[in-house]
Amino acid sequence: MTKKFFAAVALCMALAPAAGADPFTVKVDQTVTLKLASPANSVVIGNATVADVSVADARTLLVTGKAFGSTNLTVLDRAGNTIYTSQLVVGGEPEDGMTIVRAGGTYSYSCVDKCHATPMVGDAPNHFTDVMATVTGKEATSKGGN
């Protein structure tokens, strides 16, 4: 009886999804490649405001972090079987970034050579708006706009 019990437990563990498995993580505004063991037919992301998924080919997905948070990612094969499922966590700032919290507001900076303000989801609204105005103004100038 004990042998059968342990065999049944082992079988259940092998067939059950990994509940305690590490989540798939990606940083905001970064893209990570996800290679699949078998071809995908459908890709579903729980909350498209947190992350986006592009299909490069049947076995390669490109996951882009859009906003801080977590959601889930599920991939199905042609028969409708789940071939990949994971919690998806989006967060963290780049290694060359810095965040300052001042007077209850968050201010993000990119510090590649020296620190420059950079727009980041969650920044203080005025800071975000000011930085985006600079970014879009520079883009318009480079295209010959005013």
Secondary structure as a PSIPRED ss2 file (coil, helix, strand):
# PSIPRED VFORMAT (PSIPRED V4.0)

   1 M C   1.000  0.000  0.000
   2 T H   0.000  1.000  0.000
   3 K H   0.000  1.000  0.000
   4 K H   0.000  1.000  0.000
   5 F H   0.000  1.000  0.000
   6 F H   0.000  1.000  0.000
   7 A H   0.000  1.000  0.000
   8 A H   0.000  1.000  0.000
   9 V H   0.000  1.000  0.000
  10 A H   0.000  1.000  0.000
  11 L H   0.000  1.000  0.000
  12 C H   0.000  1.000  0.000
  13 M H   0.000  1.000  0.000
  14 A H   0.000  1.000  0.000
  15 L H   0.000  1.000  0.000
  16 A C   1.000  0.000  0.000
  17 P C   1.000  0.000  0.000
  18 A C   1.000  0.000  0.000
  19 A C   1.000  0.000  0.000
  20 G C   1.000  0.000  0.000
  21 A C   1.000  0.000  0.000
  22 D C   1.000  0.000  0.000
  23 P C   1.000  0.000  0.000
  24 F E   0.000  0.000  1.000
  25 T E   0.000  0.000  1.000
  26 V E   0.000  0.000  1.000
  27 K E   0.000  0.000  1.000
  28 V E   0.000  0.000  1.000
  29 D C   1.000  0.000  0.000
  30 Q C   1.000  0.000  0.000
  31 T E   0.000  0.000  1.000
  32 V E   0.000  0.000  1.000
  33 T E   0.000  0.000  1.000
  34 L E   0.000  0.000  1.000
  35 K E   0.000  0.000  1.000
  36 L C   1.000  0.000  0.000
  37 A C   1.000  0.000  0.000
  38 S C   1.000  0.000  0.000
  39 P C   1.000  0.000  0.000
  40 A C   1.000  0.000  0.000
  41 N C   1.000  0.000  0.000
  42 S E   0.000  0.000  1.000
  43 V E   0.000  0.000  1.000
  44 V E   0.000  0.000  1.000
  45 I E   0.000  0.000  1.000
  46 G C   1.000  0.000  0.000
  47 N C   1.000  0.000  0.000
  48 A C   1.000  0.000  0.000
  49 T C   1.000  0.000  0.000
  50 V C   1.000  0.000  0.000
  51 A E   0.000  0.000  1.000
  52 D E   0.000  0.000  1.000
  53 V E   0.000  0.000  1.000
  54 S E   0.000  0.000  1.000
  55 V E   0.000  0.000  1.000
  56 A E   0.000  0.000  1.000
  57 D E   0.000  0.000  1.000
  58 A C   1.000  0.000  0.000
  59 R C   1.000  0.000  0.000
  60 T E   0.000  0.000  1.000
  61 L E   0.000  0.000  1.000
  62 L E   0.000  0.000  1.000
  63 V E   0.000  0.000  1.000
  64 T E   0.000  0.000  1.000
  65 G E   0.000  0.000  1.000
  66 K C   1.000  0.000  0.000
  67 A C   1.000  0.000  0.000
  68 F C   1.000  0.000  0.000
  69 G E   0.000  0.000  1.000
  70 S E   0.000  0.000  1.000
  71 T E   0.000  0.000  1.000
  72 N E   0.000  0.000  1.000
  73 L E   0.000  0.000  1.000
  74 T E   0.000  0.000  1.000
  75 V E   0.000  0.000  1.000
  76 L E   0.000  0.000  1.000
  77 D C   1.000  0.000  0.000
  78 R C   1.000  0.000  0.000
  79 A C   1.000  0.000  0.000
  80 G C   1.000  0.000  0.000
  81 N C   1.000  0.000  0.000
  82 T E   0.000  0.000  1.000
  83 I E   0.000  0.000  1.000
  84 Y E   0.000  0.000  1.000
  85 T E   0.000  0.000  1.000
  86 S E   0.000  0.000  1.000
  87 Q E   0.000  0.000  1.000
  88 L E   0.000  0.000  1.000
  89 V E   0.000  0.000  1.000
  90 V E   0.000  0.000  1.000
  91 G E   0.000  0.000  1.000
  92 G C   1.000  0.000  0.000
  93 E C   1.000  0.000  0.000
  94 P C   1.000  0.000  0.000
  95 E C   1.000  0.000  0.000
  96 D C   1.000  0.000  0.000
  97 G E   0.000  0.000  1.000
  98 M E   0.000  0.000  1.000
  99 T E   0.000  0.000  1.000
 100 I E   0.000  0.000  1.000
 101 V E   0.000  0.000  1.000
 102 R E   0.000  0.000  1.000
 103 A C   1.000  0.000  0.000
 104 G C   1.000  0.000  0.000
 105 G E   0.000  0.000  1.000
 106 T E   0.000  0.000  1.000
 107 Y E   0.000  0.000  1.000
 108 S E   0.000  0.000  1.000
 109 Y E   0.000  0.000  1.000
 110 S E   0.000  0.000  1.000
 111 C C   1.000  0.000  0.000
 112 V C   1.000  0.000  0.000
 113 D C   1.000  0.000  0.000
 114 K C   1.000  0.000  0.000
 115 C C   1.000  0.000  0.000
 116 H E   0.000  0.000  1.000
 117 A E   0.000  0.000  1.000
 118 T C   1.000  0.000  0.000
 119 P C   1.000  0.000  0.000
 120 M C   1.000  0.000  0.000
 121 V C   1.000  0.000  0.000
 122 G C   1.000  0.000  0.000
 123 D C   1.000  0.000  0.000
 124 A C   1.000  0.000  0.000
 125 P H   0.000  1.000  0.000
 126 N H   0.000  1.000  0.000
 127 H H   0.000  1.000  0.000
 128 F H   0.000  1.000  0.000
 129 T H   0.000  1.000  0.000
 130 D H   0.000  1.000  0.000
 131 V H   0.000  1.000  0.000
 132 M H   0.000  1.000  0.000
 133 A H   0.000  1.000  0.000
 134 T H   0.000  1.000  0.000
 135 V H   0.000  1.000  0.000
 136 T H   0.000  1.000  0.000
 137 G H   0.000  1.000  0.000
 138 K H   0.000  1.000  0.000
 139 E H   0.000  1.000  0.000
 140 A H   0.000  1.000  0.000
 141 T H   0.000  1.000  0.000
 142 S H   0.000  1.000  0.000
 143 K C   1.000  0.000  0.000
 144 G C   1.000  0.000  0.000
 145 G C   1.000  0.000  0.000
 146 N C   1.000  0.000  0.000
